């Protein structure tokens, strides 16, 4: 008893050397236990162990704090909610898929896909158009060689270059419109190849023109090493580089490497990887094969019946049924679009880049985090974005065009190519794709002006999920009216 009293007195606030004081009821053993970190225990009351009396000292259990679901709480770990969303998404789509099988049976027919490309097995107009595109590439190379040698003037070279580029777009369109044996799917693929060739050769001419305009004694601009981060270097190894100067780049080997490379922007010296990673390439090839079959199956089994059942509400102008069909089509359409994005931008482009040892693998960025429409279009398709920025947007700014007008011009140019790739193969001009892309201009302004953060991201997702099915139904309805409802 004396030792405990002395300890308590030594720890008390009294001056040194004083007589030890007996511990008070409020500062007894309970206080010592609290200093060691243990919770205060209630003293039993006269032999009863019910703890009815409150412990001595501070017994508060509340403090100022926010609920976890309040934004002011700072809580951000919603992994369980994300898992719940994934489980619910899988269950809902599994129900829809099972309902589709019960209602329609198995509709997947790989042989039917061949008929989408060929009407006559002895007539292959679409592959002939793709092969014929080489003539425009050879003409572009020969023109650049003449300009480099000085045998063609700059003015005449500009006129011939414009003629060649316009022919790349006009010639296949004329063939598709005049030749009935070209199927819509085959025509779309042929026109897509010619569109890519147009963008590549435009960049090819533009960069070679920059080289001619550069003073001969000026040093070449240093090439930035590819793989800006250490992660890219560890993945692809150190860069293998062989510098080429103008006009030595005007060779068939250099041109066709660019035409096959997964980029739209020409450079004299592309970043190269030193080796081909076989395991990486095999994974990408396996993904290409698997997702191709999955896309064909989902389109045949899920989208086609939904589109066919949407024609009657469109004919009857039953708006409630039209909205119901639109929402029903939104799910498979968006799923197919996501699968297509991964199949093309990750699997296909990475496979081609690995085969060619092309070092720059940034084909997309985090578009799924887009909080504005502009951010989405800048990051979901990096090859096209780089081309627009380098050969369209920045040249317009250098000519004194305002930023807003330049952005609007980029959207309108993209709208033209979207309409070109849809209306010409279908042989009808309804401008739905053009208006859909042009509508991105006011939509981008509205989202940037009134929505921020998560709300802006939700608006971008909503435009993607609902915007595409509207365009699909519009084109299918018009095609059905022109070719099926009135075949004569």
C-alpha positions in Angstrom: 0.0 0.0 0.0 2.8 2.3 0.8 4.7 1.5 -2.4 1.6 2.2 -4.5 1.0 5.4 -2.7 4.6 6.5 -3.3 4.4 5.8 -7.0 1.2 7.7 -7.4 2.6 10.6 -5.5 5.8 10.7 -7.5 3.9 10.8 -10.7 1.6 13.5 -9.4 2.0 17.3 -10.2 3.2 18.1 -6.6 6.7 19.5 -6.0 9.7 17.1 -5.7 10.5 15.4 -2.4 6.9 15.8 -0.9 5.2 13.2 1.1 3.4 10.6 -1.0 -0.3 11.1 -1.3 -2.9 8.4 -1.2 -4.5 7.9 -4.6 -7.9 9.5 -4.9 -10.9 7.3 -6.1 -10.8 9.1 -9.4 -7.1 8.6 -10.0 -6.4 5.1 -8.7 -5.6 2.0 -10.5 -8.0 2.8 -13.2 -5.9 5.8 -14.2 -2.7 3.7 -14.2 -4.3 1.2 -16.5 -5.4 4.0 -18.9 -1.8 5.3 -19.1 -0.7 1.8 -20.2 -3.3 1.8 -23.0 -5.8 -0.6 -21.6 -9.5 0.3 -21.6 -11.0 1.3 -18.2 -12.8 -1.5 -16.4 -15.9 -1.1 -14.3 -15.4 -2.0 -10.6 -17.8 -4.7 -9.5 -20.5 -3.5 -7.1 -20.5 -5.2 -3.7 -20.0 -8.7 -4.9 -22.1 -8.4 -8.1 -20.2 -8.8 -11.4 -22.8 -6.9 -13.5 -20.7 -3.8 -14.1 -23.7 -1.5 -13.4 -21.6 1.5 -12.3 -19.7 3.7 -15.0 -15.9 3.4 -14.9 -14.0 6.2 -13.4 -12.5 8.8 -15.7 -13.3 9.8 -19.4 -16.1 7.4 -20.7 -17.0 9.3 -23.9 -17.5 7.2 -27.1 -18.6 9.8 -29.7 -16.6 12.2 -31.8 -17.3 14.5 -34.8 -17.2 12.4 -37.9 -19.0 11.9 -41.3 -20.8 8.9 -42.6 -18.7 6.8 -45.0 -21.0 7.4 -48.0 -20.7 11.2 -47.5 -18.2 12.9 -49.8 -16.8 14.8 -46.8 -15.7 11.6 -45.1 -12.8 11.1 -47.5 -13.5 7.4 -47.8 -12.6 5.9 -51.2 -12.3 2.1 -50.8 -15.4 0.9 -52.7 -13.8 -2.4 -54.0 -16.7 -4.4 -52.6 -19.3 -2.3 -54.3 -17.3 -2.7 -57.6 -17.3 -6.4 -57.2 -21.0 -6.3 -56.5 -21.6 -4.4 -59.7 -19.5 -6.9 -61.7 -21.5 -9.8 -60.2 -24.8 -8.1 -60.9 -23.7 -7.3 -64.5 -22.7 -10.9 -65.1 -26.0 -12.2 -63.7 -28.2 -9.8 -65.7 -26.4 -10.5 -69.0 -26.5 -14.2 -68.3 -30.3 -13.9 -67.9 -30.5 -12.0 -71.1 -28.3 -14.5 -73.0 -30.4 -17.4 -71.7 -33.6 -15.7 -72.6 -32.2 -15.1 -76.1 -31.3 -18.8 -76.5 -34.7 -19.9 -75.3 -36.5 -17.5 -77.7 -34.4 -17.8 -80.9 -32.3 -21.0 -80.5 -28.7 -21.0 -81.7 -28.2 -18.5 -84.5 -24.4 -18.5 -84.8 -23.4 -19.6 -88.3 -19.8 -19.0 -89.3 -20.5 -20.0 -92.9 -23.0 -17.2 -93.2 -20.2 -14.7 -92.5 -18.6 -15.5 -95.9 -21.7 -14.3 -97.7 -21.2 -10.9 -96.1 -18.0 -10.5 -98.1 -18.8 -12.4 -101.4 -21.9 -12.5 -103.5 -20.3 -14.3 -106.4 -17.5 -16.7 -105.4 -15.8 -15.9 -108.7 -15.9 -12.1 -108.2 -13.8 -10.5 -105.5 -14.2 -6.8 -105.9 -13.3 -5.8 -102.4 -9.9 -7.7 -102.3 -9.2 -6.2 -105.7 -9.8 -2.7 -104.3 -7.4 -3.4 -101.4 -4.7 -4.7 -103.8 -5.2 -1.8 -106.2 -4.5 0.6 -103.3 -0.8 -0.1 -103.9 -0.9 1.9 -107.1 -1.6 5.1 -105.0 1.3 4.3 -102.6 3.7 3.8 -105.5 2.6 7.0 -107.2 3.1 8.9 -103.9 6.7 7.5 -103.6 7.6 8.3 -107.2 6.2 11.9 -106.8 8.3 12.5 -103.7 11.4 11.2 -105.5 10.8 13.6 -108.4 10.4 16.5 -105.9 13.5 15.5 -104.0 15.5 15.4 -107.3 14.0 18.8 -108.4 12.5 17.5 -111.7 9.0 18.5 -110.6 8.3 22.0 -109.3 6.7 22.6 -105.9 3.5 23.9 -107.4 3.1 21.0 -109.8 4.0 18.6 -107.0 1.3 20.1 -104.7 -1.3 19.6 -107.5 -0.3 16.0 -108.2 -0.2 15.2 -104.5 -3.8 16.6 -104.1 -4.9 14.6 -107.1 -3.5 11.4 -105.8 -5.0 11.8 -102.4 -8.4 12.7 -103.7 -8.3 9.6 -106.0 -7.6 7.4 -102.9 -11.0 8.4 -101.6 -13.0 8.8 -104.8 -12.0 5.8 -106.8 -13.1 3.1 -104.4 -16.3 5.0 -103.6 -17.1 5.1 -107.3 -16.5 1.4 -107.7 -18.7 0.5 -104.7 -21.5 2.7 -105.9 -21.4 1.5 -109.5 -20.6 -2.2 -109.0 -23.6 -4.1 -107.5 -21.5 -7.2 -106.7 -19.7 -5.3 -103.8 -21.3 -6.3 -100.5 -21.7 -3.7 -97.8 -19.3 -5.4 -95.4 -16.6 -5.9 -98.0 -17.1 -2.4 -99.2 -16.7 -1.0 -95.7 -13.4 -2.9 -95.2 -12.1 -1.8 -98.6 -13.0 1.8 -97.9 -11.4 1.6 -94.4 -8.1 0.5 -96.0 -8.2 3.4 -98.4 -9.0 5.8 -95.6 -6.0 4.6 -93.6 -3.9 4.9 -96.8 -5.1 8.4 -97.3 -4.1 9.5 -93.8 -0.8 7.7 -94.0 0.2 9.2 -97.4 -1.0 12.7 -96.3 1.5 12.4 -93.4 4.1 10.9 -95.8 3.9 13.9 -98.1 3.7 16.4 -95.3 6.8 15.2 -93.5 8.9 15.0 -96.7 7.7 18.6 -97.5 9.0 19.6 -94.1 12.4 18.0 -94.9 12.6 19.9 -98.2 11.8 23.2 -96.5 14.5 22.7 -93.8 17.7 24.4 -94.6 20.3 22.0 -95.9 22.9 23.0 -93.3 20.4 22.8 -90.4 21.0 19.7 -88.2 18.2 17.2 -88.1 15.9 17.3 -85.1 17.0 14.7 -82.6 14.7 11.7 -82.4 13.3 11.1 -79.0 14.1 7.6 -77.7 11.1 5.4 -77.8 9.7 3.9 -74.6 9.7 7.0 -72.5 9.4 5.0 -69.3 11.6 2.4 -67.8 8.6 -0.1 -67.9 8.5 0.1 -71.7 12.3 -0.5 -71.9 12.1 -3.5 -69.6 9.3 -4.9 -71.7 10.8 -4.4 -75.1 14.5 -4.2 -74.4 16.8 -1.4 -75.4 16.1 0.4 -78.6 17.6 -0.7 -81.9 18.0 2.3 -84.1 19.3 2.9 -87.6 19.2 6.6 -88.6 18.1 7.5 -92.1 18.3 11.0 -93.6 16.3 12.7 -96.3 16.1 11.8 -99.2 17.5 8.3 -98.4 14.2 7.5 -96.8 12.4 7.6 -100.2 12.6 3.8 -100.7 10.0 1.1 -101.1 11.3 -0.6 -97.9 10.9 2.6 -95.8 7.5 3.4 -97.3 6.0 -0.1 -96.9 7.3 -0.4 -93.4 5.3 2.8 -92.6 2.2 1.5 -94.5 2.2 -1.7 -92.4 3.2 -0.1 -89.1 0.4 0.6 -86.5 0.6 4.4 -86.9 -0.7 7.1 -89.1 2.2 9.6 -88.6 5.2 9.2 -90.7 8.8 9.6 -89.4 12.1 9.0 -91.2 13.3 6.8 -88.2 10.7 4.9 -86.2 11.5 3.6 -82.7 12.3 -0.1 -83.0 12.5 -3.0 -80.5 15.5 -5.2 -80.8 13.6 -8.5 -80.8 10.2 -10.2 -81.2 8.8 -11.5 -78.0 7.2 -14.8 -79.1 5.1 -15.4 -76.0 3.7 -11.9 -76.2 2.9 -12.4 -79.9 1.2 -15.7 -79.3 -1.0 -14.3 -76.6 -2.1 -11.4 -78.9 -2.8 -13.8 -81.8 -4.8 -16.1 -79.5 -6.8 -13.1 -78.3 -7.4 -12.0 -81.9 -8.8 -15.5 -82.8 -10.9 -15.8 -79.7 -12.4 -12.3 -79.8 -13.1 -12.5 -83.5 -15.3 -15.6 -82.9 -16.9 -14.0 -79.9 -17.8 -10.8 -81.8 -19.3 -12.8 -84.7 -21.3 -14.9 -82.3 -22.6 -12.0 -80.3 -23.6 -10.1 -83.4 -25.5 -13.0 -84.9 -27.0 -14.3 -81.7 -27.8 -11.1 -79.8 -27.8 -8.0 -82.0 -29.4 -9.2 -85.2 -32.6 -10.5 -83.6 -33.0 -7.3 -81.6 -32.5 -5.1 -84.7 -35.0 -7.2 -86.7 -37.6 -6.9 -83.9 -37.1 -3.1 -83.9 -38.4 -2.6 -87.4 -42.1 -2.9 -86.6 -42.1 -0.2 -83.9 -40.2 2.1 -86.3 -42.8 1.5 -89.0 -45.7 2.0 -86.6 -44.0 5.0 -84.9 -44.6 3.4 -81.5 -42.3 5.7 -79.5 -42.6 3.7 -76.3 -41.6 0.5 -78.1 -38.8 2.3 -80.0 -37.3 3.5 -76.7 -37.7 0.0 -75.2 -35.9 -1.5 -78.3 -33.2 1.2 -78.1 -32.5 0.3 -74.5 -32.5 -3.4 -75.2 -30.0 -2.9 -78.1 -27.8 -0.7 -76.0 -26.4 -3.5 -73.8 -25.2 -5.9 -76.6 -24.1 -3.0 -78.8 -21.9 -1.5 -76.0 -20.5 -4.9 -75.0 -19.5 -5.6 -78.6 -18.0 -2.1 -78.9 -15.8 -2.7 -75.8 -14.7 -6.1 -77.1 -13.9 -4.6 -80.5 -11.8 -1.9 -78.8 -9.7 -4.5 -76.9 -9.5 -6.7 -80.0 -8.3 -4.0 -82.3 -6.4 -1.5 -80.2 -4.7 -4.0 -77.9 -4.6 -7.4 -79.6 -4.3 -6.5 -83.3 -2.2 -3.4 -83.1 0.2 -5.0 -80.6 0.5 -8.1 -82.7 1.4 -6.0 -85.8 3.8 -3.9 -83.8 5.5 -7.0 -82.3 6.0 -8.5 -85.8 7.5 -5.2 -87.1 9.4 -4.5 -83.9 7.6 -1.1 -83.8 8.5 0.5 -80.5 5.7 2.9 -79.8 2.8 0.9 -78.3 0.7 3.7 -77.0 -2.4 3.0 -79.0 -4.8 4.3 -76.3 -4.9 6.0 -72.9 -7.2 5.9 -70.0 -10.3 7.1 -71.9 -12.5 5.2 -69.4 -11.7 7.9 -66.9 -12.8 10.7 -69.2 -14.5 13.5 -67.4 -15.2 15.4 -70.6 -16.1 14.5 -74.2 -12.9 16.1 -75.5 -10.7 14.0 -73.2 -12.4 10.9 -74.5 -11.8 11.7 -78.2 -8.2 12.6 -77.4 -7.4 9.3 -75.6 -9.4 6.4 -77.0 -7.7 6.4 -80.4 -4.1 7.7 -80.1 -3.0 7.1 -83.7 -5.9 9.2 -85.1 -5.5 11.8 -82.4 -1.7 12.2 -83.1 -2.5 12.6 -86.8 -5.2 15.2 -86.2 -2.9 17.1 -83.8 0.2 17.0 -86.0 -1.3 17.5 -89.5 -4.6 19.3 -89.0 -5.0 21.0 -85.6 -1.5 22.6 -85.2 -1.2 23.8 -88.8 -4.5 25.5 -88.4 -3.3 27.2 -85.2 -0.2 28.4 -87.0 -2.3 30.0 -89.7 -4.1 32.1 -87.1 -7.3 30.0 -86.6 -8.7 30.0 -83.1 -8.6 27.0 -80.9 -12.3 26.6 -80.8 -12.6 26.8 -84.6 -9.7 24.3 -85.0 -11.4 21.8 -82.6 -14.7 22.2 -84.5 -12.9 21.6 -87.8 -11.3 18.4 -86.4 -14.7 17.1 -85.3 -16.3 17.9 -88.7 -13.4 16.2 -90.6 -13.9 13.1 -88.4 -17.7 13.3 -89.0 -17.0 13.3 -92.8 -14.9 10.1 -92.6 -17.5 8.4 -90.3 -20.2 9.1 -92.9 -18.0 8.1 -95.8 -17.3 4.7 -94.2 -21.0 4.1 -93.5 -23.1 5.7 -96.3 -21.0 4.6 -99.3 -21.0 0.9 -98.4 -24.7 1.0 -97.7 -25.3 3.1 -100.9 -27.5 5.6 -99.1 -26.8 9.0 -97.7 -28.7 9.9 -94.5 -26.0 11.8 -92.6 -26.8 10.1 -89.3 -23.1 9.4 -88.6 -22.1 12.9 -89.7 -24.7 14.5 -87.4 -23.7 12.2 -84.5 -20.1 13.3 -84.7 -21.1 16.9 -85.3 -23.3 16.7 -82.2 -20.1 16.0 -80.2 -19.2 19.7 -80.5 -22.2 21.1 -78.4 -22.1 18.0 -76.2 -18.4 18.6 -75.4 -19.3 22.3 -74.5 -22.2 21.3 -72.3 -20.3 18.6 -70.4 -17.3 20.9 -69.9 -19.6 23.8 -68.8 -22.0 22.1 -66.4 -20.6 18.8 -65.3 -17.5 18.0 -63.4 -15.7 14.9 -62.0 -17.9 11.8 -61.7 -20.9 13.5 -63.3 -18.8 14.3 -66.4 -17.6 10.8 -66.6 -21.1 9.4 -66.3 -22.2 11.8 -69.1 -19.4 10.4 -71.4 -20.4 6.8 -70.7 -24.1 7.6 -71.3 -23.3 9.2 -74.6 -21.4 6.1 -75.6 -24.0 3.6 -74.4 -27.0 5.3 -76.0 -25.5 7.3 -78.9 -24.3 4.3 -80.9 -27.5 2.2 -80.8 -29.5 5.3 -82.1 -27.2 5.5 -85.1 -27.4 1.7 -85.7 -31.2 1.7 -85.6 -31.4 4.7 -87.9 -29.2 3.2 -90.6 -30.7 -0.3 -90.3 -34.3 1.1 -90.5 -33.4 3.2 -93.6 -31.6 0.3 -95.3 -34.5 -2.0 -94.6 -37.0 0.5 -96.1 -34.9 1.0 -99.2 -33.8 -2.6 -99.9 -36.2 -4.9 -98.1 -39.6 -3.3 -97.7 -39.6 -2.0 -101.3 -37.3 -4.4 -103.2 -38.6 -3.2 -106.6 
